[in-house]
Amino acid sequence: MNISSTERAINILLVEDNPGDARLTIEALRDAKVRNELNVAQDGVEAMSILRREGCYADAPRPDLILLDLNLPRMDGRQVLAEIKADENLRRIPVAVLTTSQAEKDILTSYNLHANCYITKPVDLDEFVRVVRGIENFWLSIVKLPPE
């Protein structure tokens, strides 16, 4: 399913401190079936500044979907998730946790903080690309995202 040229692109905020994982995610989404714009935050503090449109991010677009790593510098993903879901203006933005952690504690904590899904990043490159494309297919082609 393609978005027609008259519809706006889906905006994704990737919160990822690992440059390699960010690059792979960007490349996997570049050839997406759905037109998307991807912004990257390298830590939780930057992510919250983007989401709240603070300082130099005053003109940042509101994301339709957030891909959130848990293990981030300055403010970890659990704290980011808790702040997003506690904020009346942000809580409806779907958050997909995309992390290397397979710990049951992290999975439970993420869902208790109202993550919309929890996905463990595969170590294998081809599998990682397959997972990102699966995220793209589900969240951008199948799901109806909430309006701003």
VEXTOR-144262 format. One line per field, with one value per atom (N, C-alpha, C, O): residue in one letter; residue number from 0; chain; x, y, z. Coordinates in Angstrom, 3 decimals. Each point is the difference from the previous one (the first is absolute). Example, Ala and Ser with C-alpha at 12.3 -4.5 7.8 and 13.67 -1.06 7.14 Angstrom:
! residues 2
r (A,A,A,A,S,S,S,S)
k (0,0,0,0,1,1,1,1)
c (A,A,A,A,A,A,A,A)
c1 (13.190,-0.890,0.900,1.036,-1.386,0.820,-0.770,0.509)
c2 (-5.690,1.190,1.200,-0.019,1.069,1.190,1.090,1.108)
c3 (7.800,0.000,0.000,0.665,-1.385,0.060,0.730,0.169)
! end
This chain:
! residues 148
r (M,M,M,M,N,N,N,N,I,I,I,I,S,S,S,S,S,S,S,S,T,T,T,T,E,E,E,E,R,R,R,R,A,A,A,A,I,I,I,I,N,N,N,N,I,I,I,I,L,L,L,L,L,L,L,L,V,V,V,V,E,E,E,E,D,D,D,D,N,N,N,N,P,P,P,P,G,G,G,G,D,D,D,D,A,A,A,A,R,R,R,R,L,L,L,L,T,T,T,T,I,I,I,I,E,E,E,E,A,A,A,A,L,L,L,L,R,R,R,R,D,D,D,D,A,A,A,A,K,K,K,K,V,V,V,V,R,R,R,R,N,N,N,N,E,E,E,E,L,L,L,L,N,N,N,N,V,V,V,V,A,A,A,A,Q,Q,Q,Q,D,D,D,D,G,G,G,G,V,V,V,V,E,E,E,E,A,A,A,A,M,M,M,M,S,S,S,S,I,I,I,I,L,L,L,L,R,R,R,R,R,R,R,R,E,E,E,E,G,G,G,G,C,C,C,C,Y,Y,Y,Y,A,A,A,A,D,D,D,D,A,A,A,A,P,P,P,P,R,R,R,R,P,P,P,P,D,D,D,D,L,L,L,L,I,I,I,I,L,L,L,L,L,L,L,L,D,D,D,D,L,L,L,L,N,N,N,N,L,L,L,L,P,P,P,P,R,R,R,R,M,M,M,M,D,D,D,D,G,G,G,G,R,R,R,R,Q,Q,Q,Q,V,V,V,V,L,L,L,L,A,A,A,A,E,E,E,E,I,I,I,I,K,K,K,K,A,A,A,A,D,D,D,D,E,E,E,E,N,N,N,N,L,L,L,L,R,R,R,R,R,R,R,R,I,I,I,I,P,P,P,P,V,V,V,V,A,A,A,A,V,V,V,V,L,L,L,L,T,T,T,T,T,T,T,T,S,S,S,S,Q,Q,Q,Q,A,A,A,A,E,E,E,E,K,K,K,K,D,D,D,D,I,I,I,I,L,L,L,L,T,T,T,T,S,S,S,S,Y,Y,Y,Y,N,N,N,N,L,L,L,L,H,H,H,H,A,A,A,A,N,N,N,N,C,C,C,C,Y,Y,Y,Y,I,I,I,I,T,T,T,T,K,K,K,K,P,P,P,P,V,V,V,V,D,D,D,D,L,L,L,L,D,D,D,D,E,E,E,E,F,F,F,F,V,V,V,V,R,R,R,R,V,V,V,V,V,V,V,V,R,R,R,R,G,G,G,G,I,I,I,I,E,E,E,E,N,N,N,N,F,F,F,F,W,W,W,W,L,L,L,L,S,S,S,S,I,I,I,I,V,V,V,V,K,K,K,K,L,L,L,L,P,P,P,P,P,P,P,P,E,E,E,E)
k (0,0,0,0,1,1,1,1,2,2,2,2,3,3,3,3,4,4,4,4,5,5,5,5,6,6,6,6,7,7,7,7,8,8,8,8,9,9,9,9,10,10,10,10,11,11,11,11,12,12,12,12,13,13,13,13,14,14,14,14,15,15,15,15,16,16,16,16,17,17,17,17,18,18,18,18,19,19,19,19,20,20,20,20,21,21,21,21,22,22,22,22,23,23,23,23,24,24,24,24,25,25,25,25,26,26,26,26,27,27,27,27,28,28,28,28,29,29,29,29,30,30,30,30,31,31,31,31,32,32,32,32,33,33,33,33,34,34,34,34,35,35,35,35,36,36,36,36,37,37,37,37,38,38,38,38,39,39,39,39,40,40,40,40,41,41,41,41,42,42,42,42,43,43,43,43,44,44,44,44,45,45,45,45,46,46,46,46,47,47,47,47,48,48,48,48,49,49,49,49,50,50,50,50,51,51,51,51,52,52,52,52,53,53,53,53,54,54,54,54,55,55,55,55,56,56,56,56,57,57,57,57,58,58,58,58,59,59,59,59,60,60,60,60,61,61,61,61,62,62,62,62,63,63,63,63,64,64,64,64,65,65,65,65,66,66,66,66,67,67,67,67,68,68,68,68,69,69,69,69,70,70,70,70,71,71,71,71,72,72,72,72,73,73,73,73,74,74,74,74,75,75,75,75,76,76,76,76,77,77,77,77,78,78,78,78,79,79,79,79,80,80,80,80,81,81,81,81,82,82,82,82,83,83,83,83,84,84,84,84,85,85,85,85,86,86,86,86,87,87,87,87,88,88,88,88,89,89,89,89,90,90,90,90,91,91,91,91,92,92,92,92,93,93,93,93,94,94,94,94,95,95,95,95,96,96,96,96,97,97,97,97,98,98,98,98,99,99,99,99,100,100,100,100,101,101,101,101,102,102,102,102,103,103,103,103,104,104,104,104,105,105,105,105,106,106,106,106,107,107,107,107,108,108,108,108,109,109,109,109,110,110,110,110,111,111,111,111,112,112,112,112,113,113,113,113,114,114,114,114,115,115,115,115,116,116,116,116,117,117,117,117,118,118,118,118,119,119,119,119,120,120,120,120,121,121,121,121,122,122,122,122,123,123,123,123,124,124,124,124,125,125,125,125,126,126,126,126,127,127,127,127,128,128,128,128,129,129,129,129,130,130,130,130,131,131,131,131,132,132,132,132,133,133,133,133,134,134,134,134,135,135,135,135,136,136,136,136,137,137,137,137,138,138,138,138,139,139,139,139,140,140,140,140,141,141,141,141,142,142,142,142,143,143,143,143,144,144,144,144,145,145,145,145,146,146,146,146,147,147,147,147)
c (A,A,A,A,A,A,A,A,A,A,A,A,A,A,A,A,A,A,A,A,A,A,A,A,A,A,A,A,A,A,A,A,A,A,A,A,A,A,A,A,A,A,A,A,A,A,A,A,A,A,A,A,A,A,A,A,A,A,A,A,A,A,A,A,A,A,A,A,A,A,A,A,A,A,A,A,A,A,A,A,A,A,A,A,A,A,A,A,A,A,A,A,A,A,A,A,A,A,A,A,A,A,A,A,A,A,A,A,A,A,A,A,A,A,A,A,A,A,A,A,A,A,A,A,A,A,A,A,A,A,A,A,A,A,A,A,A,A,A,A,A,A,A,A,A,A,A,A,A,A,A,A,A,A,A,A,A,A,A,A,A,A,A,A,A,A,A,A,A,A,A,A,A,A,A,A,A,A,A,A,A,A,A,A,A,A,A,A,A,A,A,A,A,A,A,A,A,A,A,A,A,A,A,A,A,A,A,A,A,A,A,A,A,A,A,A,A,A,A,A,A,A,A,A,A,A,A,A,A,A,A,A,A,A,A,A,A,A,A,A,A,A,A,A,A,A,A,A,A,A,A,A,A,A,A,A,A,A,A,A,A,A,A,A,A,A,A,A,A,A,A,A,A,A,A,A,A,A,A,A,A,A,A,A,A,A,A,A,A,A,A,A,A,A,A,A,A,A,A,A,A,A,A,A,A,A,A,A,A,A,A,A,A,A,A,A,A,A,A,A,A,A,A,A,A,A,A,A,A,A,A,A,A,A,A,A,A,A,A,A,A,A,A,A,A,A,A,A,A,A,A,A,A,A,A,A,A,A,A,A,A,A,A,A,A,A,A,A,A,A,A,A,A,A,A,A,A,A,A,A,A,A,A,A,A,A,A,A,A,A,A,A,A,A,A,A,A,A,A,A,A,A,A,A,A,A,A,A,A,A,A,A,A,A,A,A,A,A,A,A,A,A,A,A,A,A,A,A,A,A,A,A,A,A,A,A,A,A,A,A,A,A,A,A,A,A,A,A,A,A,A,A,A,A,A,A,A,A,A,A,A,A,A,A,A,A,A,A,A,A,A,A,A,A,A,A,A,A,A,A,A,A,A,A,A,A,A,A,A,A,A,A,A,A,A,A,A,A,A,A,A,A,A,A,A,A,A,A,A,A,A,A,A,A,A,A,A,A,A,A,A,A,A,A,A,A,A,A,A,A,A,A,A,A,A,A,A,A,A,A,A,A,A,A,A,A,A,A,A,A,A,A,A,A,A,A,A,A,A,A,A,A,A,A,A,A,A,A,A,A,A,A,A,A,A,A,A,A,A,A,A,A,A,A,A,A,A,A,A,A,A,A)
c1 (0.844,-0.844,0.893,0.851,-1.019,0.774,-0.860,-1.201,1.833,-0.697,0.001,1.022,-2.151,-0.038,0.847,0.275,0.129,0.878,-0.670,0.684,-2.010,-0.693,-0.060,-0.263,0.497,-0.023,1.388,1.012,-0.988,1.285,0.725,-0.612,1.916,0.810,-0.232,-0.355,0.556,-0.057,1.311,1.077,-1.161,1.189,0.373,-0.824,2.073,0.507,1.126,0.880,-0.913,1.113,0.716,-0.568,1.809,0.849,0.865,0.749,-0.850,0.810,1.020,-0.303,1.515,1.032,1.382,0.359,0.415,1.336,1.089,1.117,-1.423,0.992,-0.045,-0.985,2.062,-0.014,-0.198,-0.631,1.153,-0.163,-1.450,-0.511,-0.154,-1.410,-0.875,-0.966,1.312,-0.763,0.140,-0.985,2.207,0.241,-0.759,-0.610,0.642,-0.718,-1.509,-0.672,0.152,-1.432,-0.366,-1.007,1.823,-0.231,0.013,-0.870,1.863,0.100,-1.181,-0.522,0.097,-1.121,-1.292,-0.843,0.685,-1.215,0.067,-1.027,2.230,0.165,-0.784,-0.570,0.544,-0.699,-1.409,-0.567,0.017,-1.307,-1.098,0.083,-1.117,-1.177,-0.812,-0.760,0.925,-0.724,0.989,1.080,-1.467,0.867,0.141,-1.000,2.230,0.210,1.141,0.893,-0.948,1.075,0.522,-0.777,2.079,0.604,0.891,0.886,-1.130,0.857,0.650,-0.607,1.845,0.742,0.407,0.546,-0.817,0.487,1.022,-0.235,1.358,1.081,-0.047,0.777,-1.679,-0.166,-1.398,-0.727,0.369,-1.332,-0.286,-1.123,2.128,-0.195,-0.317,-0.911,1.669,-0.260,-1.391,-0.716,0.344,-1.320,-1.115,-0.945,1.052,-1.043,-0.008,-1.065,2.225,0.057,-0.683,-0.714,0.933,-0.655,-1.516,-0.768,0.352,-1.430,-0.703,-1.155,1.839,-0.596,0.272,-0.434,1.165,0.326,0.670,-0.412,1.456,0.745,1.247,0.618,-0.260,1.239,0.106,-0.902,2.015,0.243,-0.958,0.014,-0.847,-0.966,-1.410,-0.974,0.862,-1.313,-0.846,-1.228,1.887,-0.724,-0.022,-0.363,0.746,0.044,-1.404,-0.946,0.806,-1.326,-0.382,0.861,-2.141,-0.487,0.085,-0.530,1.194,0.097,-1.331,-0.804,0.605,-1.150,0.317,-0.895,2.206,0.487,1.373,0.811,-0.548,1.306,0.593,-0.637,1.865,0.775,1.016,0.882,-0.989,0.743,0.913,-0.453,1.749,0.954,-0.125,-0.345,0.617,-0.081,1.300,-0.020,1.135,1.296,0.608,0.727,-1.050,0.412,0.803,-0.191,1.089,0.707,-0.896,-1.015,1.402,-0.633,-1.392,-0.288,-0.567,-1.351,-0.375,-0.133,-0.040,-0.223,-1.408,-0.878,0.690,-1.254,-1.201,-1.115,1.330,-1.104,-0.523,-1.208,2.143,-0.384,-0.700,-0.993,1.509,-0.620,-1.422,-0.934,0.772,-1.317,-0.964,-1.150,1.616,-0.846,-0.431,-1.162,2.081,-0.349,-0.963,-0.928,1.148,-0.904,-1.414,-0.953,0.817,-1.327,-0.675,-1.213,1.984,-0.580,-0.410,-0.690,1.107,-0.252,-1.277,-0.094,-0.872,-1.289,0.156,-0.792,1.798,0.200,0.761,0.000,0.643,0.852,-0.487,0.379,-1.187,-0.299,-0.629,0.113,-0.775,-0.633,0.970,-0.352,1.567,0.979,0.438,0.495,-0.661,0.438,1.516,0.771,-0.370,1.419,0.316,-0.541,1.426,0.487,1.394,0.926,-0.779,1.319,0.778,-0.460,1.646,0.874,1.365,0.753,-0.437,1.180,0.675,-0.574,1.780,0.731,-0.391,0.253,-0.864,-0.318,-1.101,-1.044,1.319,-1.012,-0.457,-0.722,1.149,-0.302,-1.500,-0.636,0.090,-1.421,-0.371,-1.087,1.979,-0.245,-0.198,-0.895,1.730,-0.128,-1.291,-0.641,0.269,-1.248,-1.196,-0.863,0.814,-1.105,-0.044,-1.066,2.234,0.055,-0.511,-0.765,1.178,-0.428,-1.506,-0.632,0.055,-1.456,-0.733,-1.069,1.633,-0.607,0.021,-0.848,1.829,0.079,-0.787,0.081,-0.836,-0.910,0.689,-0.467,1.579,0.575,-1.041,-0.773,0.758,-0.960,0.474,-0.811,2.117,0.554,1.459,0.611,-0.065,1.388,0.662,-0.446,1.504,0.688,1.472,0.648,-0.126,1.418,0.762,-0.335,1.374,0.827,0.791,0.695,-0.799,0.838,1.452,0.276,0.638,1.424,0.366,0.851,-1.484,0.265,-0.491,-1.136,1.978,-0.305,-1.257,-0.885,0.804,-1.171,-1.279,-1.057,1.160,-1.161,-0.413,-1.190,2.173,-0.283,-0.786,-1.004,1.459,-0.688,-1.412,-0.942,0.788,-1.322,-0.934,-1.177,1.699,-0.811,-0.431,-1.165,2.091,-0.347,-1.044,-0.934,1.083,-1.000,-1.344,-1.049,1.076,-1.243,-0.684,-1.223,2.028,-0.533,-0.647,-1.121,1.838,-0.510,-1.301,-0.962,0.927,-1.199,-1.190,-1.092,1.306,-1.098,-0.445,-1.175,2.100,-0.366,-0.350,-0.776,1.323,-0.234,-0.947,-0.510,0.265,-0.897,-1.310,-1.042,1.089,-1.176,-0.747,-1.223,1.959,-0.602,-0.481,0.652,-1.772,-0.470,0.553,-0.383,1.286,0.642,-0.921,-0.799,0.909,-0.877,0.373,1.171,-2.159,0.316,0.683,-0.071,0.722,0.674,-1.014,0.366)
c2 (-1.169,1.169,1.237,0.137,0.730,1.228,1.186,0.032,0.934,1.250,0.778,0.088,0.469,0.789,1.249,0.408,0.188,1.161,1.196,0.949,-0.976,1.112,-0.161,0.975,-2.169,-0.220,0.250,-0.183,0.603,0.268,-1.293,-1.058,1.169,-1.148,-0.304,0.887,-2.127,-0.417,0.441,-0.248,0.892,0.476,-0.971,-0.335,-0.106,-0.951,0.664,0.632,-0.778,0.423,-1.249,-0.812,0.658,-1.107,0.519,0.961,-1.590,0.381,-1.121,-1.056,1.316,-1.048,0.624,0.909,-1.393,0.549,-0.740,0.503,-1.678,-0.773,0.424,-0.263,0.927,0.493,-1.115,0.224,-1.404,-1.123,-0.449,-0.232,0.109,-0.401,1.087,-0.297,1.557,1.100,-0.035,0.152,-0.353,-0.041,-1.154,0.174,-1.352,-1.159,0.253,-0.369,0.993,0.297,0.992,-0.167,1.195,1.000,-0.658,0.263,-1.122,-0.673,-0.931,-0.069,-0.645,-0.923,0.748,-0.491,1.680,0.785,0.835,0.463,-0.268,0.835,-0.567,0.755,-2.048,-0.639,-0.435,-0.913,1.573,-0.394,0.148,0.812,-1.628,0.080,1.248,0.480,0.041,1.177,1.148,-0.151,1.302,1.173,0.409,0.171,-0.016,0.388,0.988,0.060,0.710,0.912,-0.487,-0.240,0.095,-0.547,1.042,0.566,-0.321,0.857,-0.882,-0.962,1.288,-0.819,0.835,1.093,-1.618,0.562,-0.989,-1.208,1.710,-0.883,-0.326,-0.829,1.472,-0.334,0.439,0.647,-1.005,0.288,1.473,0.450,0.310,1.438,0.667,0.823,-1.185,0.563,-0.416,0.803,-2.059,-0.478,0.827,0.395,-0.136,0.772,1.447,0.611,-0.054,1.364,0.070,0.959,-1.976,-0.063,-0.118,0.725,-1.640,-0.229,1.218,0.271,0.453,1.189,1.274,1.090,-1.256,1.120,1.142,1.157,-1.528,0.958,0.488,-0.745,1.996,0.570,-0.116,0.408,-0.968,-0.115,-0.980,-0.120,-0.582,-0.950,0.591,-0.737,2.064,0.662,-0.346,-0.045,-0.198,-0.316,-1.496,-0.397,-0.423,-1.452,-0.526,0.390,-1.273,-0.576,-0.980,-0.641,0.539,-0.980,-1.376,-0.198,-0.755,-1.326,-0.761,0.169,-0.996,-0.894,-1.303,-0.724,0.436,-1.242,0.270,0.710,-1.279,0.102,-1.394,-0.916,0.757,-1.228,0.306,0.835,-1.494,0.374,-1.108,-1.100,1.403,-0.904,0.209,1.097,-2.115,0.142,0.513,0.806,-1.265,0.304,1.227,-0.092,1.249,1.284,0.791,-0.172,1.036,0.881,1.160,0.308,0.304,1.184,-0.263,0.407,-1.059,-0.339,-1.284,-0.015,-1.067,-1.276,-0.104,0.810,-1.819,-0.167,-0.218,0.381,-1.000,-0.211,1.347,0.214,0.690,1.338,0.769,0.687,-0.804,0.665,-0.520,0.785,-2.095,-0.613,0.475,0.332,-0.302,0.451,1.456,0.337,0.520,1.414,0.170,0.805,-1.561,0.086,-0.385,0.716,-1.838,-0.511,0.781,-0.108,0.895,0.844,1.374,0.754,-0.436,1.319,-0.041,-0.753,1.562,0.062,0.249,-0.509,1.281,0.349,-1.057,0.034,-0.964,-0.973,-1.439,-0.842,0.540,-1.390,-0.830,-1.226,1.866,-0.774,-0.387,-0.784,1.319,-0.390,-1.432,-0.273,-0.640,-1.371,-0.083,0.618,-1.394,-0.206,-1.485,-0.843,0.551,-1.361,-0.069,0.650,-1.429,-0.191,-0.927,-1.090,1.540,-0.760,-0.037,0.973,-2.099,-0.065,-1.361,-0.964,0.898,-1.275,-0.851,-1.205,1.812,-0.709,-1.040,0.276,-1.475,-1.049,-0.284,-0.965,1.815,-0.204,0.134,0.963,-1.936,0.005,1.268,0.546,-0.078,1.220,1.202,0.816,-0.707,1.106,-0.087,1.014,-2.217,-0.207,0.407,0.755,-1.252,0.332,1.493,0.615,-0.038,1.437,0.809,0.947,-1.306,0.738,-0.056,1.021,-2.206,-0.105,0.679,0.578,-0.642,0.694,1.514,0.717,-0.240,1.428,0.336,1.116,-2.086,0.163,0.071,0.703,-1.429,-0.161,-0.692,-0.826,1.168,-0.623,-1.350,-0.844,0.634,-1.307,-0.032,1.044,-2.239,-0.202,-0.934,-1.130,1.608,-0.779,-0.087,1.014,-2.236,-0.197,0.085,-0.673,1.518,0.153,-1.277,-0.481,-0.064,-1.166,0.428,1.138,-2.048,0.266,-0.134,0.736,-1.662,-0.242,1.171,0.450,0.036,1.166,-0.194,0.855,-1.971,-0.248,-0.105,0.476,-1.096,-0.142,1.369,0.280,0.564,1.351,0.779,0.637,-0.687,0.694,-0.551,0.762,-2.079,-0.636,0.494,0.259,-0.129,0.468,1.450,0.338,0.516,1.410,0.110,0.796,-1.572,0.029,-0.534,0.446,-1.406,-0.490,1.080,0.134,0.638,1.127,0.988,0.457,-0.138,0.936,-0.517,0.755,-2.013,-0.568,0.071,0.413,-0.813,-0.014,1.403,0.336,0.489,1.307,1.026,0.918,-1.053,1.030,-0.430,0.846,-2.139,-0.459,-0.580,0.138,-0.781,-0.712,0.810,0.132,0.406,0.709,1.376,0.683,-0.276,1.382,0.786,-0.238,1.175,0.789,1.123,0.503,-0.101,1.072,1.340,0.248,0.617,1.349,0.818,-0.333,1.391,0.868,0.665,0.775)
c3 (0.000,0.000,0.000,0.879,-1.805,-0.076,0.375,-0.267,0.886,0.269,-1.297,-0.681,0.345,-1.221,0.188,1.128,-2.221,0.067,0.671,0.385,-0.239,0.649,1.511,0.704,-0.187,1.435,0.575,-0.676,1.934,0.624,0.345,0.151,-0.031,0.391,1.478,0.776,-0.401,1.391,0.655,-0.543,1.693,0.682,1.121,0.852,-0.870,0.986,0.781,-0.583,1.902,0.840,0.470,0.730,-1.146,0.436,1.136,-0.174,1.331,1.153,0.192,0.556,-1.030,-0.088,0.152,-0.748,1.711,0.216,-0.773,-0.122,-0.396,-0.749,-1.474,-0.690,0.202,-1.388,-1.029,-1.033,1.297,-0.929,-0.099,-1.096,2.247,0.004,-0.623,-0.702,0.965,-0.605,-1.512,-0.723,0.241,-1.445,-0.645,-1.054,1.678,-0.540,-0.040,-0.963,2.001,0.036,-1.094,-0.688,0.531,-1.048,-1.371,-0.831,0.596,-1.306,-0.237,-1.113,2.149,-0.159,-0.303,-0.751,1.334,-0.236,-1.270,-0.495,-0.033,-1.198,-1.183,-0.787,0.664,-1.115,0.387,-0.599,1.596,0.524,-1.041,-0.921,1.102,-0.863,0.307,-0.842,2.047,0.430,0.131,0.572,-1.113,0.073,1.461,0.698,-0.239,1.384,0.117,-0.845,1.915,0.366,1.334,0.925,-0.819,1.201,0.649,-0.641,1.915,0.805,1.054,0.469,-0.095,0.948,1.201,-0.146,1.334,1.255,0.538,-0.013,0.482,0.450,1.479,0.473,0.270,1.411,0.442,-0.754,1.973,0.491,0.193,-0.229,0.650,0.195,-1.335,-0.091,-0.942,-1.330,-0.501,-0.598,0.848,-0.427,0.633,-0.683,1.976,0.676,-0.474,-0.081,-0.232,-0.542,-1.356,-0.294,-0.530,-1.305,0.180,-0.633,1.498,0.206,0.589,-0.328,1.184,0.622,-0.789,0.372,-1.473,-0.893,0.754,-0.072,0.794,0.815,-0.731,-0.761,1.000,-0.520,-1.505,-0.732,0.274,-1.440,-0.684,-1.225,2.003,-0.564,-0.067,-0.152,0.265,0.016,-1.230,0.080,-1.214,-1.232,-0.315,-1.107,2.070,-0.235,-0.259,0.684,-1.666,-0.252,1.109,0.603,-0.352,0.974,-0.657,-1.093,1.753,-0.613,0.046,0.916,-1.917,-0.026,0.715,0.436,-0.323,0.610,0.592,-0.595,1.775,0.634,0.101,0.520,-1.019,0.166,1.085,-0.199,1.336,1.202,0.496,0.315,-0.251,0.648,1.502,0.438,0.351,1.452,0.604,0.930,-1.448,0.594,-0.660,-0.989,1.572,-0.563,1.027,1.204,-1.674,0.932,0.462,-0.627,1.700,0.603,0.556,1.125,-1.860,0.463,-0.711,-1.223,1.976,-0.688,-0.578,0.300,-1.129,-0.721,0.895,-0.356,1.533,0.926,0.503,0.100,0.215,0.458,-1.121,0.239,-1.451,-1.150,-0.187,-0.167,0.196,-0.167,1.088,-0.288,1.527,1.103,-0.208,0.230,-0.660,-0.221,-1.167,0.070,-1.144,-1.151,0.400,-0.305,0.982,0.328,1.124,0.183,0.575,1.045,-0.536,0.686,-1.890,-0.580,-0.843,-0.970,1.349,-0.694,-1.502,-0.794,0.400,-1.406,-0.790,-1.230,1.910,-0.692,0.127,-0.815,1.789,0.351,-1.108,0.016,-0.983,-1.080,-1.107,-0.881,0.912,-1.015,0.293,1.094,-2.034,0.240,0.191,-0.734,1.736,0.286,-0.142,0.715,-1.654,-0.183,0.607,-0.485,1.535,0.608,-0.923,-0.342,-0.055,-0.896,0.665,-0.055,0.684,0.863,-0.076,-0.507,1.010,0.025,1.200,0.012,0.988,1.234,-0.213,-0.589,1.090,0.018,1.422,0.250,0.683,1.418,0.258,-0.430,1.132,0.325,0.765,-0.194,1.058,0.772,-0.933,0.221,-1.263,-0.952,-0.797,-0.273,-0.093,-0.751,0.862,-0.448,1.676,0.904,0.312,-0.015,0.296,0.296,-1.181,0.185,-1.394,-1.192,-0.184,-0.271,0.418,-0.145,1.160,-0.199,1.406,1.137,-0.199,0.530,-1.302,-0.327,-1.272,-0.513,0.017,-1.133,-1.356,-0.896,0.735,-1.341,-0.867,0.485,-1.766,-0.907,-0.500,-0.383,0.382,-0.311,0.446,0.229,-0.109,0.440,-1.002,-0.199,-0.425,-1.031,0.358,0.259,-0.247,0.260,-1.311,-0.975,0.965,-1.203,-0.237,0.896,-2.094,-0.333,-0.187,-0.380,0.648,-0.196,-1.478,-0.500,-0.190,-1.411,-0.853,0.157,-1.048,-0.836,-0.844,-0.002,-0.712,-0.856,0.825,-0.415,1.573,0.878,0.562,0.145,0.167,0.491,-1.053,0.316,-1.560,-1.096,-0.159,-0.216,0.322,-0.110,1.109,-0.248,1.464,1.124,-0.215,0.214,-0.635,-0.232,-1.109,0.103,-1.135,-1.073,0.477,-0.467,1.402,0.600,0.824,-0.024,0.757,0.765,-0.960,0.220,-1.280,-1.007,-0.597,-0.140,-0.205,-0.611,0.960,-0.390,1.633,0.965,0.377,-0.149,0.636,0.541,-1.068,0.264,-1.446,-1.012,-1.106,-0.735,0.600,-1.061,0.527,-0.641,1.795,0.508,1.053,-0.062,1.022,1.132,-0.402,-0.791,1.321,-0.156,1.182,1.145,-1.427,1.050,0.448,-0.790,2.076,0.484,-0.610,-0.288,0.089,-0.505,1.085,1.183,-1.593,0.962,0.888,0.883)
! end
